[in-house]
Structures are given as C-alpha cells and as structure tokens.
Amino acid sequence: MEPTGKRMTKQKKVILDILRNTKIHPTADWIYAQARKVLPDISLGTVYRNLGVLKEAGEIMELNYGSTYSRYDGNPENHYHFVCLECGRITDLEMAVHYELEKEAEAGDCGEVLYHRLEFYGICKACHQQRQN
C-alpha cells in the first residue's frame, strides 16, 4: 500500500492536468470550476486537499501574494513571475534563475538558504495599452 498522498487519484490527476495546461496561475475556485467539467461531483474541499498534497509533493507551486487567496502554478521548477498591479495577472518570465543570489544571502550570515522566489511588479502590456486609449 502506498503512503497517503502518493497515489495518483483520479481527482489529483485532473487537478494536476488542469494546472499543467494553463499559464494563468489560477485560484482554487477556478481550478474547481474546471475540474467539475470533468468530475461533476468533485467538491471544493477535495480540490483544496489535493492542491495541498500536490504542493507538498513538489508537483506544483502555491503563490501567495498577501491577498486573501492563493494562486497555483503547474510549473514546480523555480522561475520568476511578473505581477500586474492593475489586473492581477501573473506571468511567467522567461529568464534565467540567478542561484548566486542564494549564495550571497548565505554569505550575509542569514543561515542556510533552501530556495528563493522573485517577483516583479508593474503594469502588464494589456493594462498599459488600455491606459493609453
């Protein structure tokens, strides 16, 4: 018997597929709405539970920007994000992750750095264009 959370249940697979096939960094509610199209009887609690299990397993990332809800990223590899302060859109940035920042932080005697996250904040192209009109 596999340890709890290790088995790929039908619900977990649907949630992971949804996240791996979108770039919008959705909320749990959005994921729930999409999952119900495939599994009409899935509950919001099941979605939250499986998001937690997938996060703990390193399959997804939870992005929390201090708002009342988290966003989720189907790409668990360390990468940077751009957050639009106007519409809230979160975009993956196609740029190298600078792991030397971790060494610099450790050299500052903060302790052992396990990983880092970096976000850039501003106005996305779509919102900037709307401002111009």
C-alpha positions as CSV (number, residue, x, y, z in Angstrom):
1,M,0.0,0.0,0.0
2,E,1.3,3.4,-0.9
3,P,1.7,6.2,1.7
4,T,-1.1,8.7,1.9
5,G,-0.9,11.4,-0.8
6,K,1.5,9.4,-3.0
7,R,-1.2,7.6,-5.0
8,M,-2.3,9.4,-8.2
9,T,-6.1,9.5,-7.7
10,K,-8.5,10.5,-10.4
11,Q,-9.1,13.8,-8.7
12,K,-5.5,14.6,-8.2
13,K,-4.7,13.8,-11.9
14,V,-7.5,16.0,-13.1
15,I,-6.3,18.9,-10.9
16,L,-2.6,18.4,-12.0
17,D,-3.6,18.2,-15.7
18,I,-5.6,21.5,-15.3
19,L,-2.6,23.3,-13.8
20,R,-0.1,21.9,-16.3
21,N,-2.3,23.0,-19.2
22,T,-2.8,26.7,-18.2
23,K,-0.4,29.6,-17.8
24,I,-2.8,31.9,-15.9
25,H,-1.8,30.8,-12.3
26,P,-5.4,30.2,-11.2
27,T,-7.2,30.3,-7.9
28,A,-8.6,27.2,-6.3
29,D,-12.1,28.3,-7.2
30,W,-11.1,28.5,-10.9
31,I,-9.5,25.1,-10.7
32,Y,-12.6,23.7,-9.0
33,A,-14.8,25.1,-11.8
34,Q,-12.6,23.4,-14.4
35,A,-12.4,20.1,-12.5
36,R,-16.2,20.0,-12.3
37,K,-16.4,19.9,-16.1
38,V,-14.5,16.5,-15.9
39,L,-15.7,15.3,-12.5
40,P,-19.1,16.9,-11.8
41,D,-19.2,15.5,-8.2
42,I,-15.8,16.8,-7.1
43,S,-16.0,19.1,-4.0
44,L,-14.2,22.3,-3.4
45,G,-12.7,20.7,-0.2
46,T,-11.3,17.9,-2.4
47,V,-9.7,20.4,-4.7
48,Y,-8.1,22.2,-1.7
49,R,-6.9,19.0,-0.2
50,N,-5.3,17.8,-3.4
51,L,-3.7,21.1,-4.1
52,G,-2.1,20.8,-0.6
53,V,-0.9,17.3,-1.4
54,L,0.5,18.3,-4.8
55,K,2.3,21.2,-3.3
56,E,3.8,19.1,-0.5
57,A,4.9,16.6,-3.2
58,G,6.7,19.3,-5.2
59,E,4.4,18.9,-8.2
60,I,3.0,22.4,-8.1
61,M,3.8,25.8,-6.5
62,E,1.4,27.9,-4.4
63,L,1.8,31.6,-5.0
64,N,0.7,33.7,-2.1
65,Y,0.9,37.5,-2.6
66,G,-0.7,38.5,0.7
67,S,-4.2,38.6,-0.8
68,T,-7.0,36.5,0.7
69,Y,-6.5,33.7,-1.8
70,S,-3.6,31.8,-3.2
71,R,-2.8,31.2,-6.9
72,Y,-1.3,28.0,-8.2
73,D,1.4,27.3,-10.7
74,G,1.7,23.9,-12.5
75,N,5.4,24.5,-13.1
76,P,7.2,23.4,-9.9
77,E,10.6,24.5,-11.2
78,N,12.0,27.7,-9.7
79,H,11.2,30.6,-12.1
80,Y,10.3,34.3,-11.8
81,H,7.0,36.0,-12.2
82,F,5.6,39.4,-13.2
83,V,2.5,40.5,-11.3
84,C,0.3,43.2,-12.8
85,L,-0.8,45.6,-10.1
86,E,-3.8,46.6,-12.2
87,C,-5.5,43.4,-13.3
88,G,-3.7,40.9,-11.0
89,R,-2.4,38.8,-13.9
90,I,0.6,36.7,-13.1
91,T,3.0,35.9,-15.9
92,D,6.0,33.5,-16.0
93,L,9.2,35.4,-17.0
94,E,11.4,33.6,-19.5
95,M,14.7,34.4,-17.9
96,A,17.5,32.6,-16.0
97,V,17.1,31.9,-12.3
98,H,20.0,33.6,-10.5
99,Y,21.0,30.9,-8.0
100,E,24.1,33.0,-7.0
101,L,21.5,35.2,-5.0
102,E,21.2,32.2,-2.6
103,K,25.0,32.1,-2.0
104,E,25.0,35.9,-1.5
105,A,22.2,35.6,1.1
106,E,24.0,32.8,2.9
107,A,27.2,34.9,2.9
108,G,25.2,37.6,4.8
109,D,25.1,35.1,7.7
110,C,21.3,34.6,7.5
111,G,21.6,30.8,7.6
112,E,21.1,28.0,5.0
113,V,19.1,29.1,2.0
114,L,17.0,26.3,0.5
115,Y,15.4,28.3,-2.4
116,H,14.3,31.7,-3.4
117,R,11.3,33.4,-5.2
118,L,11.5,36.6,-7.1
119,E,8.5,38.6,-8.4
120,F,8.5,41.7,-10.5
121,Y,5.5,44.1,-10.1
122,G,4.2,46.6,-12.6
123,I,1.6,47.2,-15.2
124,C,1.2,44.5,-17.9
125,K,1.2,45.3,-21.6
126,A,-2.6,44.9,-21.9
127,C,-3.4,47.2,-19.0
128,H,-0.7,49.7,-20.2
129,Q,-2.4,49.7,-23.6
130,Q,-5.8,50.4,-22.0
131,R,-4.4,53.3,-20.1
132,Q,-3.1,54.8,-23.4
133,N,-6.6,54.7,-25.0
